[in-house]
Amino acid sequence: MSTIKQSLITLILLSNRRKELLFLLKKEPRDIDTIKELLKVDSGSIQPHIKKMKDAGLITEKNKTYNLSDIGEMLAENLQPLLNTAEVFEENTEYWKSHDLSSIPYFLLERIEEIGHFELLEPDAEHLAETPKILLENMLNSKEIMTFVSYSHPEAPFIYSELAERGTEVTLCITQNVAERLFSSYREETEKLFRVNNSKIFILRTPTTIPSIIVTDRFLAFKLFEKNGKLRDQIILCFGEKALCWGKDLFLHCIETAEPLFEKDFLQIMKLNR
């Protein structure tokens, strides 16, 4: 990295005021009065920052209106995703430090800023077997739900059979061990899933490093393994259009090698288990 590029990055990153000014002018050119009003500053506090950014070639001035230069435009365009990514990790640094991010494909890690603000759901010891209320409410109010899961949850078969009977478009991808548990212990609920046309079931017969992902028209929720390989009942819950798009791409990645599971497969497994 050149000395010039380092000085530009330092110039912006070491001052919140200059970052604000950079992104303010990225939206459109502004005169000094508008800048002062929007940033809630006076001339004495903002003019030194404007001068430094003009001297660095990031800002131009014409007819008392300030605009970003071509260099300023490019810097603002590339800096925003970096800052957004930092905000995602800063929101709960301990979580990200302790969990295995390698299970997320690189092309999605590069876009992880898209998940934006998130809630970390972690039930207490007395409610470990229960689906968090906020998650359940949003699931039941979703019109479409896509789920990939590699472990069994005692409430899941009842929730998904209810969703399917309500008319929710359900796409469920399960691993081999989950399928065997579902068919052997929750046959009635499994039959309901196969009975309706709005339910599609897939099976993944190869190993996976993603515990679960749920993405609907309302939210994204997913779990990651810890770096030691353990799975804690911690769920990242996100809302927002970009988060949903990111989640759909992760879901599609998880089911790339999955196969459709039909009722005849279910009936065959039931016969074998009798």
Secondary structure by P-SEA (a helix, b strand, c coil): ccaaaaaaaaaccccaaaaaaaaaaaaccccaaaaaaaacccccccaaaaaaaaaaccccccccbbbbcaaaaaaaaaaaaaaaaaaaaaccaaaaaacccccccaaaaaacccccbbbbbbbcccccccccaaaaaaaaaccbbbbbbcccccaaaaaaaaaaaaccbbbbbbcaaaaaaaaaccaaaaaaaaacccbbbbbbcccccccccccccccccccccccccccccbbbbbbcaaaaaaaaaaaaaaaccbbbbcaaaaaaaaaaac
